[in-house]
Amino acid sequence: MTAEIALALTVPCGAGLLGRSVMELQNVKPGFTAASALSLRVTLPQRSYRDSNAQHIFYTRVIDGLKSAPQPPPNERPVVDARPVTPGYFTAMQIPMLAGRDVNDAGTEDKFRWR
């Protein structure tokens, strides 16, 4: 009987702690400013973009087009998820550079590989 009571108290206590942790996570600053962030998911067809150079050219054109596009109103923030990091990423997200160098366009022609 003691084991049953212990188990009966463990589940609600665990649920309460989990709920508290989720609420605390909502108050954690992510380390970047997402107010003007834009992300997107693109799947390129293999037959049209066979090598990494063709994929790089496509993504470069998309990013250049997005840079020149008008900014949406603050209440219409689109949700976008892109894995490649482009020049100006850390500045735009206001992420401080602690070590190393910033991303630039130099050396991306032959060395750039998309996953």
C-alpha positions as a printed Julia matrix, in Angstrom:
115×3 Matrix{Float64}:
  0.0    0.0     0.0
  2.86   2.38    0.76
  4.32   1.76   -2.71
  0.97   2.58   -4.33
  0.73   5.88   -2.45
  4.31   6.73   -3.37
  3.6    6.03   -7.05
  0.34   7.97   -6.9
  2.19  11.02   -5.56
  5.16  10.7    -7.93
  3.16  11.16  -11.14
  1.43  14.45  -10.22
  4.65  15.81   -8.69
  6.54  14.97  -11.88
  3.84  16.57  -14.01
  3.93  19.69  -11.87
  7.72  19.96  -12.16
  7.51  19.46  -15.93
  4.87  22.18  -16.24
  6.97  24.54  -14.14
 10.03  23.85  -16.33
  8.05  24.61  -19.49
  6.85  27.89  -18.03
 10.41  28.82  -17.04
 11.67  28.01  -20.54
  9.24  30.53  -22.01
 11.07  33.28  -20.11
 14.56  32.31  -21.28
 16.14  34.66  -23.82
 17.29  32.64  -26.87
 20.45  34.7   -27.38
 19.33  36.37  -30.59
 16.72  38.84  -31.82
 14.03  37.07  -33.83
 11.86  40.13  -34.52
 13.16  40.59  -38.07
 14.22  37.0   -38.76
 13.05  35.24  -41.9
 13.35  31.5   -42.42
 12.09  29.05  -45.05
 12.33  25.39  -46.02
 13.21  24.56  -49.61
 13.6   21.11  -51.13
 15.33  21.23  -54.49
 14.56  18.53  -57.1
 17.61  16.32  -57.67
 17.21  16.26  -61.44
 17.43  20.07  -61.68
 20.07  20.7   -58.98
 22.43  17.73  -59.2
 25.58  19.27  -57.74
 26.4   21.6   -54.87
 27.35  24.44  -57.24
 23.85  24.51  -58.8
 22.3   24.44  -55.32
 24.59  27.25  -54.16
 23.61  29.4   -57.17
 19.9   28.82  -56.43
 20.2   29.71  -52.75
 22.34  32.75  -53.54
 19.67  34.04  -55.95
 16.91  33.46  -53.39
 18.85  35.25  -50.66
 19.68  38.18  -52.96
 15.98  38.45  -53.88
 14.96  38.39  -50.24
 17.44  41.12  -49.38
 15.82  43.44  -51.93
 12.23  42.5   -51.02
 10.12  44.93  -48.98
  9.9   44.22  -45.26
  6.57  42.77  -44.04
  4.63  44.62  -41.34
  5.71  43.61  -37.79
  2.44  41.75  -37.1
  2.84  39.55  -40.22
  6.04  37.73  -39.4
  6.48  34.7   -41.68
  8.1   31.61  -40.18
 11.13  30.38  -42.15
 13.76  27.72  -41.45
 16.98  27.67  -43.49
 20.14  25.85  -42.51
 22.76  27.68  -44.57
 24.23  30.66  -42.74
 24.94  33.64  -44.98
 27.06  36.77  -44.57
 25.45  39.15  -42.11
 23.67  36.4   -40.15
 25.28  37.13  -36.8
 24.8   40.88  -37.23
 21.14  40.5   -38.19
 20.41  38.2   -35.26
 22.5   40.39  -32.94
 24.58  37.4   -31.89
 27.95  38.56  -30.51
 31.04  37.06  -32.14
 33.06  35.6   -29.27
 35.78  33.94  -31.33
 36.64  33.07  -34.91
 35.52  34.99  -37.96
 32.22  36.01  -39.49
 30.74  34.26  -42.5
 31.65  35.76  -45.87
 31.28  34.95  -49.57
 34.99  34.2   -50.06
 35.84  30.59  -50.76
 32.3   29.31  -51.18
 32.55  28.35  -54.86
 34.41  25.03  -54.6
 34.45  24.55  -50.84
 30.73  24.98  -50.26
 28.8   21.73  -49.73
 25.06  21.53  -49.0
 23.83  18.64  -46.93
